[in-house]
């Protein structure tokens, strides 16, 4: 008599939108065949967006590299004393963004840097308001929860009032940066502040409560285990069921180059392609329709792996890239990725490219 595969029951419940348990998520990470996960994840995605794969004309702008958090997994930050430490003025930011917008039709500006102790809320309000005055059709996807929390403390304002003030100045959405893995013991090793995982969730919940949409992320491939990832996904799912404020989710793999984690021997190699695809597929199975958009995480893995991620349940490419600075700080070459390359990559795997805006609304279909 053949024993029933536990995965069959998990997938049957997932197909009906029923919850997956912590132990079952860990089981998928540890034991289930990657191809089976991929087929199940793609089937769920087909039921959400069909063969469409979205992308956004985007630019990432790192306005400062000065940061007082100094995470061990980050090769980008500077203390402020180094020769290459920098902070751009609002006018410098606007000038560069306008040039990129005019040249490439940028629809979304992802702007974030470090937790720079010299910058108060007036700096960010000036940046956002000047961008909107000069480039009113661009969506501002701005700041990490760490930056927002620091601004709140520095100005002695509540997080809610801080977010409302930033929104009034032009902030449209908040990216998912800073989530990493929520577990406190993992974050301690990564040298994230105590309680910063709960802080991330609290800032996001506050944003959702006042109607400000955000994205979510998870960084894997460092010192976490399968249960840490399971808890992370379930925490996101719990918050999403409460407010439906997450627009998308991106699982991305840690790049150890030039980081303190690498120098201390805690992480020596990046995870392989199979683990990248496993995280994409499991994310789709767990988050299902609750977070309808899963990004391909091509930035740290290249165009070909971005295409494979779509087969394993992703339905958003992410965005174009022009002169991104954080990943290259690890020594990994990223380069630029223009809209035409994304459209071609999506078409080449039999999918339909659709361009979206900052709010994930489709603005153009490329048949």
N, C-alpha and C positions, 0 to 999 in steps of 0.2 A: 504494500500500500504506500503510495507516494504522499509524503507530508506536504501540507499546504505551505506555499511560500508566504511568509509574513508580509512581504512587499505587496502581494496581490491585494490584501486587505487594506493596506495603507493607501494604495492607489485607487481602490474602489471608493474609499471614503473621500479621498482628495477630489475625485471626479464629481462628487456631490457637494463639494465645498465644505466638508466637515473638517474639524480640527485634527491636527497631527500632534501626538504627544512628544514630550522631551526625549523619552527613551527611543521612540520611533525615529526621530530626527537623527539622533546619534547612531542608530542602526543604519540609516541610509548613508551616513558619512563613513561608517567603518566597514560595512559588509556588502552593500548592494552593488551589483554590476553597473558600471557607469553608463553603458548603452541602454540599459533598462530605465535608468533615471532620465536619460536624455529623451527617450521616446515618450515617456509619460509627461515630462515637462513641456515638450513641444506640442503635445496634444492639448494640454491645458491652454497654452498660449494661442494655438490656432482658434480655440473657442473664444478668446478675448479680442484679439485683433486680426485674426486670419493671417494672411500672408504679408500684411503691411509691416514694415519696419521703419520707425521714425528716426529722425535726426534733427539737430538744430544748428543753424549757423551761429557759432559761438566763438567767443574769445575769452581766454583765461587771463586775468590781470592780477599780478601779485604786487600790490602797492607798497609793501614793505617786507623786508626779511628779518627785521628786528623782532625778537620774541623772548619773553621772560618765562615761558613754560619749559622749553628746552627738552622736548621729548627725545628719548633714545632712538626712536625709529625715524627721526627726521634729519636729513642732511642739508636742509635748506636754511634753517634758522641761523641768525647771528645774534650776538649779545649786544651789539651796537658799538663795540670798540674796534672791530675789524675794518680793514680798508674797503672791503666790498659790502659793508652794511649800508642800507639805503632806506629812505622813505621819500616817496614822491609827493609833490604838492598837488592839490586838487586841480590846478590848471594844467599841470603836466599830464595828469591822468586823462582829463577831458580831451586834450589835444591828441593824445595817442589813440584813444577810443574812437574819436571822430574820424581820424585817418583810416582806421581799420573798418569802421562802419561804411565809409564812403567807398572803400576799395573792394570790400567783400560782402556787403549786405548783411552785416552782423545783426542778428535778432536778439541775442542773449549775451549779456556780460556777466561772467562768473568772476567776481572780485573778492579776493581774500588774501590775507598775508599772514602776519604773526600777531601775537598779543603784545603790541608795542605800548609800553607804559607811558610814553610821551603823548599819546593820542587820546583825546577826549571825544565826546559825542559831537561836538561842533565840527570837528574835522570830517567825520563821516556824513553828517548832514550837508555840509558844503559840497563834498564829493558827489553825493547822490543828487542833490538839487541841481548842481551845475550840469551833470550828465543829462538829466531830464530836460533842462532848459535848452541844451544844445542838440541833443539827440533824443527827441521825445518818443520815438517809436522803438527804442531798445528796452528790453526787459532786464532789470537789475536783479541778479541772483547772487546775493551778497552775504558775506561774513560767516564764520563758523560760530557754533554755540560758545566756544571759548572766548572769542572776540566779543560777542554780545554780552556774556556774563561779566567780563572784565569792564566793559563800558558801563554796565549797570552798577557795579560796585564803585568804580571810580567816580561816577556822577551822583552816587547815593540815590539812585532811582530804582524803582522796581523793574524787573525784567519786562513786565507788561507795558509799563510806561516807556521804557527804552525802545521796545519794538514798535509801539505806536508812533513814537517820535521819528524813528528811522523810516517807517512806512510813509508817514506824511511827507518826508523829504524825498521819497522816490524808491525805496526798497520794495521790490515786488515779491520775491521769494527768497528762501534761505536754503543753501546747499546742505548736504548731509555730513560735511567734514567734521572730524573730531569724534565720530562714534567709535571707531576702532573695534574693540570688544568691550562690552559693558562690565564684565566681571572685575571686581576691585583688585583681586590678586594679580590678574593679568595686567591691569592698568598700572599697578605698582611696579612691576618689572619694566613696563614701557616708560616709566617715570611720568605718568600722567597724575595730576593732583588727586588726592583722596576724594572719593565721591563724585568724580567728574563724569562717570557713566550715568549716574542718576541725574546729574546736572544737565547733561545732554538731553535726556528724556524730558526733564522739567521745562527746559527752554522750548523744546519742540511742542510740548503739550500747551504751553502758554501761547505760542504762535498759532497753533491750530484753534485754540479756544477763541482767539480774536479774529479768526478767518484768514490768517496768513499761511499760505501753503508752503511746504518744504519738501525736501528729498531726504532719503535715508541711505546710509552706507554701512558696510562691515569690512574691516581689514582683517584678512586671514593670512596664514602662512608664516607665523612667527612663533609665539610661545603658547598659543591657545590649544585647547583640545576640542573634541567634537561636542561635548556638553556645553562648553562655553559658547560655541556657535549656535547651538540649539536654543540656549537661553536668550541669546541676542535676538534671534529671529522671532521668538515668542514675545519678547518685550515690544518689538516693533509692531507685531500683529495686535497685541493688546491695545496699544495706543491708537492704531489705525481703526480698530473697531469702535473706538470711542468717538473720534472726531472726523475720520476720513480725510486727514490733512496731508498725508504723504502722497506726493505725485509720482514718485519713482523710488526704486531701490537699486543700488549698485554694490555688489560684492567685489572687492578688489584685493589683489594679492600684494603683500608686502615686498618692497624692493630693498634688500639689505645693504647695497653698496654705499660706502662712506658713512654709515650710521654707527652709533655707539653700540647697538646690538651686535653688529658684525664685529666691531673692534674688540668687544668683550667675549666673543666666541659663543654668544647665546643663539645666534642665527648666522649660518654661513652661506646657505644657498637659498635661492628663491624656489618656491614650489613649482612643480611642472604643470604642463597643460592639462593633464587629466584632473588635477585638483581644482584648477580654475573652472573647468566645465562641470565638475561635481558640485561646486558651490553655486554656480548659475542654476543648475537643474534643481537642486534641493531648495534653493530660494524660491523658485517658481512653484514647486509643489507645496511648500509650506505657506507662502504668502498668497498663492492662488490668485483669485480675482480681487482680493482685498487691497493689494497694491498692484494695480494692473500693468505697470510698466517696470520691466527689469532691464537695466542697461548692460551692454555687452562687455564693459570694462576693457575695451580695446587699447586704451592708453598705455597700460603697463604690459600689454601682451602682443601688440601688433595687429595688422589688418587681418591676416589669415585666422588668427585665434578669435578675433572679433566676429568673423564669419561663422566659425564653429560654434561660438557662444549662442548665435541665433538658432542654430539647429538644436541646441540644448535648452531652449526656453526663453532666451532674451528676445525682446521686441523693440528695443530702442538702441541705436548705435551710440548715442551720446552726442557729442558735438565736434565741429571742426576745431582744429588746434592751430594757434599761431603764437609761437615764442613762449610756450609754457616753461616755467622755471623750476618747479618743485621736484618733479620726477628727474629731470636732467641733473639735479644736484647729487643724485645717487650714483651718477656715472652712466646711467642708462640713456641711450640716445632715443629721443622721441621725434624730433623734427616737426614739420608742419603737416597738417592733413586738411586738404581743401574739400569743398562740397562735392566737386566732380568725382573725386576719388571715392568718397563715401557712397555716392549714387551708384557708381560702377561696381563697387564691392557688394552692395546689396543686390543689385540686378544679377550679378554673376552667380549667385546661389539660388536664383529663381524666386526671389522675394520682390515686393513692390516698395520702392523707396517713397516715403512721404516726409516732407519738411514740416516741422512744427515750430511753434513759438515757445516762449519761456513758460507758458502755462499749459504746455502739451496739447495745444489746439492745432489741428492740421491746417496749414496754410497753402500747401501745394502738393499734388501727387505727380510723381514722375513715372508715367506708364511706359 
